[in-house]
Amino acid sequence: VVFPGSNCEHDVVHALGLVGVESELVWHRETDLEDFAGVVLPGGFAHG
C-alpha cells in the first residue's frame, strides 16, 4: 500500500518478485483489498 511520502515501494515489489511473489502497488485510498492475500507497508518520510 502506497501512501504520500512512501519510500522504497518499488524495491519491495522487486524483492517480492525475486522470491516468486506476484505483487502490485495500491494507492492508500483503495477500499477493496479482497483480491490480495497480504499487504506490505513500505517505509516512508514524515510530511511537513
mmCIF file as Biopython writes it, N, C-alpha, C and O atoms, coordinates in Angstrom:
data_model
#
loop_
_atom_site.group_PDB
_atom_site.id
_atom_site.type_symbol
_atom_site.label_atom_id
_atom_site.label_alt_id
_atom_site.label_comp_id
_atom_site.label_asym_id
_atom_site.label_entity_id
_atom_site.label_seq_id
_atom_site.pdbx_PDB_ins_code
_atom_site.Cartn_x
_atom_site.Cartn_y
_atom_site.Cartn_z
_atom_site.occupancy
_atom_site.B_iso_or_equiv
_atom_site.auth_seq_id
_atom_site.auth_asym_id
_atom_site.pdbx_PDB_model_num
ATOM 1   N N  . VAL A ? 1  ? 0.862   -1.172  0.000  1.0 0.0 1  A 1 
ATOM 2   C CA . VAL A ? 1  ? 0.000   0.000   0.000  1.0 0.0 1  A 1 
ATOM 3   C C  . VAL A ? 1  ? 0.904   1.229   0.000  1.0 0.0 1  A 1 
ATOM 4   O O  . VAL A ? 1  ? 1.813   1.345   0.821  1.0 0.0 1  A 1 
ATOM 5   N N  . VAL A ? 2  ? 0.643   2.137   -0.925 1.0 0.0 2  A 1 
ATOM 6   C CA . VAL A ? 2  ? 1.466   3.338   -1.074 1.0 0.0 2  A 1 
ATOM 7   C C  . VAL A ? 2  ? 0.728   4.540   -0.488 1.0 0.0 2  A 1 
ATOM 8   O O  . VAL A ? 2  ? -0.427  4.802   -0.825 1.0 0.0 2  A 1 
ATOM 9   N N  . PHE A ? 3  ? 1.409   5.257   0.387  1.0 0.0 3  A 1 
ATOM 10  C CA . PHE A ? 3  ? 0.897   6.480   0.994  1.0 0.0 3  A 1 
ATOM 11  C C  . PHE A ? 3  ? 1.730   7.653   0.493  1.0 0.0 3  A 1 
ATOM 12  O O  . PHE A ? 3  ? 2.844   7.444   0.012  1.0 0.0 3  A 1 
ATOM 13  N N  . PRO A ? 4  ? 1.215   8.900   0.592  1.0 0.0 4  A 1 
ATOM 14  C CA . PRO A ? 4  ? 2.074   10.041  0.310  1.0 0.0 4  A 1 
ATOM 15  C C  . PRO A ? 4  ? 3.294   9.970   1.234  1.0 0.0 4  A 1 
ATOM 16  O O  . PRO A ? 4  ? 3.141   9.779   2.440  1.0 0.0 4  A 1 
ATOM 17  N N  . GLY A ? 5  ? 4.464   10.117  0.697  1.0 0.0 5  A 1 
ATOM 18  C CA . GLY A ? 5  ? 5.681   10.041  1.494  1.0 0.0 5  A 1 
ATOM 19  C C  . GLY A ? 5  ? 6.259   8.642   1.600  1.0 0.0 5  A 1 
ATOM 20  O O  . GLY A ? 5  ? 7.293   8.451   2.240  1.0 0.0 5  A 1 
ATOM 21  N N  . SER A ? 6  ? 5.602   7.647   0.977  1.0 0.0 6  A 1 
ATOM 22  C CA . SER A ? 6  ? 6.161   6.285   0.998  1.0 0.0 6  A 1 
ATOM 23  C C  . SER A ? 6  ? 7.517   6.275   0.315  1.0 0.0 6  A 1 
ATOM 24  O O  . SER A ? 6  ? 7.791   7.085   -0.570 1.0 0.0 6  A 1 
ATOM 25  N N  . ASN A ? 7  ? 8.360   5.344   0.741  1.0 0.0 7  A 1 
ATOM 26  C CA . ASN A ? 7  ? 9.703   5.238   0.190  1.0 0.0 7  A 1 
ATOM 27  C C  . ASN A ? 7  ? 10.021  3.763   -0.033 1.0 0.0 7  A 1 
ATOM 28  O O  . ASN A ? 7  ? 9.694   2.916   0.798  1.0 0.0 7  A 1 
ATOM 29  N N  . CYS A ? 8  ? 10.655  3.467   -1.149 1.0 0.0 8  A 1 
ATOM 30  C CA . CYS A ? 8  ? 11.140  2.121   -1.479 1.0 0.0 8  A 1 
ATOM 31  C C  . CYS A ? 8  ? 10.038  1.134   -1.849 1.0 0.0 8  A 1 
ATOM 32  O O  . CYS A ? 8  ? 10.259  -0.076  -1.804 1.0 0.0 8  A 1 
ATOM 33  N N  . GLU A ? 9  ? 8.852   1.631   -2.215 1.0 0.0 9  A 1 
ATOM 34  C CA . GLU A ? 9  ? 7.787   0.713   -2.598 1.0 0.0 9  A 1 
ATOM 35  C C  . GLU A ? 9  ? 8.152   -0.103  -3.836 1.0 0.0 9  A 1 
ATOM 36  O O  . GLU A ? 9  ? 7.747   -1.259  -3.957 1.0 0.0 9  A 1 
ATOM 37  N N  . HIS A ? 10 ? 8.913   0.491   -4.756 1.0 0.0 10 A 1 
ATOM 38  C CA . HIS A ? 10 ? 9.337   -0.252  -5.953 1.0 0.0 10 A 1 
ATOM 39  C C  . HIS A ? 10 ? 10.371  -1.315  -5.587 1.0 0.0 10 A 1 
ATOM 40  O O  . HIS A ? 10 ? 10.421  -2.371  -6.218 1.0 0.0 10 A 1 
ATOM 41  N N  . ASP A ? 11 ? 11.181  -1.049  -4.592 1.0 0.0 11 A 1 
ATOM 42  C CA . ASP A ? 11 ? 12.136  -2.055  -4.107 1.0 0.0 11 A 1 
ATOM 43  C C  . ASP A ? 11 ? 11.402  -3.248  -3.502 1.0 0.0 11 A 1 
ATOM 44  O O  . ASP A ? 11 ? 11.834  -4.389  -3.661 1.0 0.0 11 A 1 
ATOM 45  N N  . VAL A ? 12 ? 10.301  -2.990  -2.812 1.0 0.0 12 A 1 
ATOM 46  C CA . VAL A ? 12 ? 9.505   -4.072  -2.225 1.0 0.0 12 A 1 
ATOM 47  C C  . VAL A ? 12 ? 8.920   -4.947  -3.331 1.0 0.0 12 A 1 
ATOM 48  O O  . VAL A ? 12 ? 8.974   -6.174  -3.242 1.0 0.0 12 A 1 
ATOM 49  N N  . VAL A ? 13 ? 8.361   -4.328  -4.371 1.0 0.0 13 A 1 
ATOM 50  C CA . VAL A ? 13 ? 7.809   -5.088  -5.498 1.0 0.0 13 A 1 
ATOM 51  C C  . VAL A ? 13 ? 8.901   -5.940  -6.134 1.0 0.0 13 A 1 
ATOM 52  O O  . VAL A ? 13 ? 8.671   -7.107  -6.452 1.0 0.0 13 A 1 
ATOM 53  N N  . HIS A ? 14 ? 10.075  -5.370  -6.320 1.0 0.0 14 A 1 
ATOM 54  C CA . HIS A ? 14 ? 11.198  -6.105  -6.915 1.0 0.0 14 A 1 
ATOM 55  C C  . HIS A ? 14 ? 11.607  -7.281  -6.029 1.0 0.0 14 A 1 
ATOM 56  O O  . HIS A ? 14 ? 11.779  -8.395  -6.524 1.0 0.0 14 A 1 
ATOM 57  N N  . ALA A ? 15 ? 11.763  -7.048  -4.739 1.0 0.0 15 A 1 
ATOM 58  C CA . ALA A ? 15 ? 12.183  -8.110  -3.816 1.0 0.0 15 A 1 
ATOM 59  C C  . ALA A ? 15 ? 11.160  -9.243  -3.770 1.0 0.0 15 A 1 
ATOM 60  O O  . ALA A ? 15 ? 11.535  -10.415 -3.751 1.0 0.0 15 A 1 
ATOM 61  N N  . LEU A ? 16 ? 9.892   -8.907  -3.753 1.0 0.0 16 A 1 
ATOM 62  C CA . LEU A ? 16 ? 8.861   -9.945  -3.758 1.0 0.0 16 A 1 
ATOM 63  C C  . LEU A ? 16 ? 8.912   -10.752 -5.051 1.0 0.0 16 A 1 
ATOM 64  O O  . LEU A ? 16 ? 8.725   -11.969 -5.037 1.0 0.0 16 A 1 
ATOM 65  N N  . GLY A ? 17 ? 9.164   -10.074 -6.161 1.0 0.0 17 A 1 
ATOM 66  C CA . GLY A ? 17 ? 9.288   -10.769 -7.440 1.0 0.0 17 A 1 
ATOM 67  C C  . GLY A ? 17 ? 10.450  -11.743 -7.465 1.0 0.0 17 A 1 
ATOM 68  O O  . GLY A ? 17 ? 10.358  -12.803 -8.084 1.0 0.0 17 A 1 
ATOM 69  N N  . LEU A ? 18 ? 11.542  -11.395 -6.798 1.0 0.0 18 A 1 
ATOM 70  C CA . LEU A ? 18 ? 12.715  -12.277 -6.755 1.0 0.0 18 A 1 
ATOM 71  C C  . LEU A ? 18 ? 12.417  -13.603 -6.068 1.0 0.0 18 A 1 
ATOM 72  O O  . LEU A ? 18 ? 13.053  -14.614 -6.365 1.0 0.0 18 A 1 
ATOM 73  N N  . VAL A ? 19 ? 11.458  -13.604 -5.157 1.0 0.0 19 A 1 
ATOM 74  C CA . VAL A ? 19 ? 11.095  -14.845 -4.459 1.0 0.0 19 A 1 
ATOM 75  C C  . VAL A ? 19 ? 9.791   -15.437 -4.999 1.0 0.0 19 A 1 
ATOM 76  O O  . VAL A ? 19 ? 9.188   -16.309 -4.373 1.0 0.0 19 A 1 
ATOM 77  N N  . GLY A ? 20 ? 9.368   -14.953 -6.168 1.0 0.0 20 A 1 
ATOM 78  C CA . GLY A ? 20 ? 8.225   -15.538 -6.849 1.0 0.0 20 A 1 
ATOM 79  C C  . GLY A ? 20 ? 6.852   -15.069 -6.410 1.0 0.0 20 A 1 
ATOM 80  O O  . GLY A ? 20 ? 5.849   -15.726 -6.689 1.0 0.0 20 A 1 
ATOM 81  N N  . VAL A ? 21 ? 6.801   -13.936 -5.725 1.0 0.0 21 A 1 
ATOM 82  C CA . VAL A ? 21 ? 5.510   -13.410 -5.262 1.0 0.0 21 A 1 
ATOM 83  C C  . VAL A ? 21 ? 5.043   -12.325 -6.224 1.0 0.0 21 A 1 
ATOM 84  O O  . VAL A ? 21 ? 5.739   -11.332 -6.438 1.0 0.0 21 A 1 
ATOM 85  N N  . GLU A ? 22 ? 3.866   -12.519 -6.798 1.0 0.0 22 A 1 
ATOM 86  C CA . GLU A ? 22 ? 3.275   -11.510 -7.671 1.0 0.0 22 A 1 
ATOM 87  C C  . GLU A ? 22 ? 2.747   -10.373 -6.804 1.0 0.0 22 A 1 
ATOM 88  O O  . GLU A ? 22 ? 2.064   -10.616 -5.808 1.0 0.0 22 A 1 
ATOM 89  N N  . SER A ? 23 ? 3.056   -9.138  -7.175 1.0 0.0 23 A 1 
ATOM 90  C CA . SER A ? 23 ? 2.610   -8.000  -6.364 1.0 0.0 23 A 1 
ATOM 91  C C  . SER A ? 23 ? 2.295   -6.811  -7.248 1.0 0.0 23 A 1 
ATOM 92  O O  . SER A ? 23 ? 2.677   -6.769  -8.417 1.0 0.0 23 A 1 
ATOM 93  N N  . GLU A ? 24 ? 1.603   -5.857  -6.684 1.0 0.0 24 A 1 
ATOM 94  C CA . GLU A ? 24 ? 1.308   -4.614  -7.383 1.0 0.0 24 A 1 
ATOM 95  C C  . GLU A ? 24 ? 1.184   -3.493  -6.362 1.0 0.0 24 A 1 
ATOM 96  O O  . GLU A ? 24 ? 0.888   -3.728  -5.191 1.0 0.0 24 A 1 
ATOM 97  N N  . LEU A ? 25 ? 1.414   -2.279  -6.823 1.0 0.0 25 A 1 
ATOM 98  C CA . LEU A ? 25 ? 1.278   -1.113  -5.956 1.0 0.0 25 A 1 
ATOM 99  C C  . LEU A ? 25 ? -0.190  -0.705  -5.893 1.0 0.0 25 A 1 
ATOM 100 O O  . LEU A ? 25 ? -0.878  -0.666  -6.914 1.0 0.0 25 A 1 
ATOM 101 N N  . VAL A ? 26 ? -0.659  -0.403  -4.696 1.0 0.0 26 A 1 
ATOM 102 C CA . VAL A ? 26 ? -2.044  0.005   -4.481 1.0 0.0 26 A 1 
ATOM 103 C C  . VAL A ? 26 ? -2.035  1.305   -3.691 1.0 0.0 26 A 1 
ATOM 104 O O  . VAL A ? 26 ? -1.404  1.391   -2.637 1.0 0.0 26 A 1 
ATOM 105 N N  . TRP A ? 27 ? -2.731  2.312   -4.197 1.0 0.0 27 A 1 
ATOM 106 C CA . TRP A ? 27 ? -2.813  3.607   -3.524 1.0 0.0 27 A 1 
ATOM 107 C C  . TRP A ? 27 ? -3.607  3.469   -2.231 1.0 0.0 27 A 1 
ATOM 108 O O  . TRP A ? 27 ? -4.552  2.684   -2.168 1.0 0.0 27 A 1 
ATOM 109 N N  . HIS A ? 28 ? -3.239  4.213   -1.211 1.0 0.0 28 A 1 
ATOM 110 C CA . HIS A ? 28 ? -3.817  4.071   0.130  1.0 0.0 28 A 1 
ATOM 111 C C  . HIS A ? 28 ? -5.323  4.310   0.198  1.0 0.0 28 A 1 
ATOM 112 O O  . HIS A ? 28 ? -5.963  3.882   1.159  1.0 0.0 28 A 1 
ATOM 113 N N  . ARG A ? 29 ? -5.885  4.958   -0.758 1.0 0.0 29 A 1 
ATOM 114 C CA . ARG A ? 29 ? -7.330  5.226   -0.749 1.0 0.0 29 A 1 
ATOM 115 C C  . ARG A ? 29 ? -8.152  4.062   -1.314 1.0 0.0 29 A 1 
ATOM 116 O O  . ARG A ? 29 ? -9.382  4.107   -1.294 1.0 0.0 29 A 1 
ATOM 117 N N  . GLU A ? 30 ? -7.485  3.031   -1.811 1.0 0.0 30 A 1 
ATOM 118 C CA . GLU A ? 30 ? -8.191  1.845   -2.312 1.0 0.0 30 A 1 
ATOM 119 C C  . GLU A ? 30 ? -8.946  1.201   -1.154 1.0 0.0 30 A 1 
ATOM 120 O O  . GLU A ? 30 ? -8.374  0.976   -0.087 1.0 0.0 30 A 1 
ATOM 121 N N  . THR A ? 31 ? -10.211 0.907   -1.356 1.0 0.0 31 A 1 
ATOM 122 C CA . THR A ? 31 ? -11.019 0.348   -0.272 1.0 0.0 31 A 1 
ATOM 123 C C  . THR A ? 31 ? -11.280 -1.145  -0.419 1.0 0.0 31 A 1 
ATOM 124 O O  . THR A ? 31 ? -11.736 -1.784  0.529  1.0 0.0 31 A 1 
ATOM 125 N N  . ASP A ? 32 ? -11.000 -1.712  -1.589 1.0 0.0 32 A 1 
ATOM 126 C CA . ASP A ? 32 ? -11.266 -3.133  -1.818 1.0 0.0 32 A 1 
ATOM 127 C C  . ASP A ? 32 ? -9.954  -3.892  -1.956 1.0 0.0 32 A 1 
ATOM 128 O O  . ASP A ? 32 ? -9.319  -3.861  -3.011 1.0 0.0 32 A 1 
ATOM 129 N N  . LEU A ? 33 ? -9.555  -4.566  -0.900 1.0 0.0 33 A 1 
ATOM 130 C CA . LEU A ? 33 ? -8.326  -5.364  -0.914 1.0 0.0 33 A 1 
ATOM 131 C C  . LEU A ? 33 ? -8.643  -6.859  -0.873 1.0 0.0 33 A 1 
ATOM 132 O O  . LEU A ? 33 ? -7.780  -7.671  -0.539 1.0 0.0 33 A 1 
ATOM 133 N N  . GLU A ? 34 ? -9.871  -7.215  -1.208 1.0 0.0 34 A 1 
ATOM 134 C CA . GLU A ? 34 ? -10.332 -8.597  -1.118 1.0 0.0 34 A 1 
ATOM 135 C C  . GLU A ? 34 ? -9.503  -9.561  -1.963 1.0 0.0 34 A 1 
ATOM 136 O O  . GLU A ? 34 ? -9.329  -10.717 -1.580 1.0 0.0 34 A 1 
ATOM 137 N N  . ASP A ? 35 ? -8.991  -9.107  -3.103 1.0 0.0 35 A 1 
ATOM 138 C CA . ASP A ? 35 ? -8.232  -9.981  -4.004 1.0 0.0 35 A 1 
ATOM 139 C C  . ASP A ? 35 ? -6.779  -10.170 -3.583 1.0 0.0 35 A 1 
ATOM 140 O O  . ASP A ? 35 ? -6.029  -10.867 -4.267 1.0 0.0 35 A 1 
ATOM 141 N N  . PHE A ? 36 ? -6.373  -9.569  -2.483 1.0 0.0 36 A 1 
ATOM 142 C CA . PHE A ? 36 ? -4.986  -9.642  -2.042 1.0 0.0 36 A 1 
ATOM 143 C C  . PHE A ? 36 ? -4.846  -10.595 -0.858 1.0 0.0 36 A 1 
ATOM 144 O O  . PHE A ? 36 ? -5.686  -10.619 0.042  1.0 0.0 36 A 1 
ATOM 145 N N  . ALA A ? 37 ? -3.770  -11.377 -0.877 1.0 0.0 37 A 1 
ATOM 146 C CA . ALA A ? 37 ? -3.503  -12.319 0.219  1.0 0.0 37 A 1 
ATOM 147 C C  . ALA A ? 37 ? -2.731  -11.657 1.356  1.0 0.0 37 A 1 
ATOM 148 O O  . ALA A ? 37 ? -2.731  -12.160 2.479  1.0 0.0 37 A 1 
ATOM 149 N N  . GLY A ? 38 ? -2.075  -10.536 1.075  1.0 0.0 38 A 1 
ATOM 150 C CA . GLY A ? 38 ? -1.285  -9.852  2.090  1.0 0.0 38 A 1 
ATOM 151 C C  . GLY A ? 38 ? -1.059  -8.405  1.709  1.0 0.0 38 A 1 
ATOM 152 O O  . GLY A ? 38 ? -1.334  -7.989  0.583  1.0 0.0 38 A 1 
ATOM 153 N N  . VAL A ? 39 ? -0.555  -7.647  2.666  1.0 0.0 39 A 1 
ATOM 154 C CA . VAL A ? 39 ? -0.295  -6.222  2.470  1.0 0.0 39 A 1 
ATOM 155 C C  . VAL A ? 39 ? 1.075   -5.898  3.038  1.0 0.0 39 A 1 
ATOM 156 O O  . VAL A ? 39 ? 1.438   -6.375  4.113  1.0 0.0 39 A 1 
ATOM 157 N N  . VAL A ? 40 ? 1.840   -5.079  2.310  1.0 0.0 40 A 1 
ATOM 158 C CA . VAL A ? 40 ? 3.136   -4.593  2.791  1.0 0.0 40 A 1 
ATOM 159 C C  . VAL A ? 40 ? 3.050   -3.074  2.884  1.0 0.0 40 A 1 
ATOM 160 O O  . VAL A ? 40 ? 2.607   -2.412  1.945  1.0 0.0 40 A 1 
ATOM 161 N N  . LEU A ? 41 ? 3.471   -2.532  4.011  1.0 0.0 41 A 1 
ATOM 162 C CA . LEU A ? 41 ? 3.550   -1.081  4.183  1.0 0.0 41 A 1 
ATOM 163 C C  . LEU A ? 41 ? 5.022   -0.704  4.170  1.0 0.0 41 A 1 
ATOM 164 O O  . LEU A ? 41 ? 5.719   -0.895  5.166  1.0 0.0 41 A 1 
ATOM 165 N N  . PRO A ? 42 ? 5.510   -0.161  3.035  1.0 0.0 42 A 1 
ATOM 166 C CA . PRO A ? 42 ? 6.927   0.188   2.953  1.0 0.0 42 A 1 
ATOM 167 C C  . PRO A ? 42 ? 7.252   1.384   3.843  1.0 0.0 42 A 1 
ATOM 168 O O  . PRO A ? 42 ? 6.355   2.048   4.363  1.0 0.0 42 A 1 
ATOM 169 N N  . GLY A ? 43 ? 8.535   1.646   4.007  1.0 0.0 43 A 1 
ATOM 170 C CA . GLY A ? 43 ? 8.975   2.782   4.810  1.0 0.0 43 A 1 
ATOM 171 C C  . GLY A ? 43 ? 8.551   4.093   4.190  1.0 0.0 43 A 1 
ATOM 172 O O  . GLY A ? 43 ? 7.980   4.119   3.099  1.0 0.0 43 A 1 
ATOM 173 N N  . GLY A ? 44 ? 8.833   5.188   4.890  1.0 0.0 44 A 1 
ATOM 174 C CA . GLY A ? 44 ? 8.429   6.474   4.353  1.0 0.0 44 A 1 
ATOM 175 C C  . GLY A ? 44 ? 9.045   7.630   5.108  1.0 0.0 44 A 1 
ATOM 176 O O  . GLY A ? 44 ? 9.881   7.454   5.995  1.0 0.0 44 A 1 
ATOM 177 N N  . PHE A ? 45 ? 8.615   8.798   4.735  1.0 0.0 45 A 1 
ATOM 178 C CA . PHE A ? 45 ? 9.089   10.033  5.334  1.0 0.0 45 A 1 
ATOM 179 C C  . PHE A ? 45 ? 7.904   10.767  5.937  1.0 0.0 45 A 1 
ATOM 180 O O  . PHE A ? 45 ? 6.778   10.623  5.461  1.0 0.0 45 A 1 
ATOM 181 N N  . ALA A ? 46 ? 8.140   11.543  6.966  1.0 0.0 46 A 1 
ATOM 182 C CA . ALA A ? 46 ? 7.088   12.347  7.586  1.0 0.0 46 A 1 
ATOM 183 C C  . ALA A ? 46 ? 6.788   13.558  6.713  1.0 0.0 46 A 1 
ATOM 184 O O  . ALA A ? 46 ? 7.679   14.105  6.062  1.0 0.0 46 A 1 
ATOM 185 N N  . HIS A ? 47 ? 5.541   13.963  6.707  1.0 0.0 47 A 1 
ATOM 186 C CA . HIS A ? 47 ? 5.155   15.181  5.982  1.0 0.0 47 A 1 
ATOM 187 C C  . HIS A ? 47 ? 5.481   16.394  6.844  1.0 0.0 47 A 1 
ATOM 188 O O  . HIS A ? 47 ? 5.455   16.338  8.074  1.0 0.0 47 A 1 
ATOM 189 N N  . GLY A ? 48 ? 5.793   17.504  6.149  1.0 0.0 48 A 1 
ATOM 190 C CA . GLY A ? 48 ? 5.956   18.761  6.869  1.0 0.0 48 A 1 
ATOM 191 C C  . GLY A ? 48 ? 7.290   19.082  7.275  1.0 0.0 48 A 1 
ATOM 192 O O  . GLY A ? 48 ? 7.515   20.126  7.888  1.0 0.0 48 A 1 
#
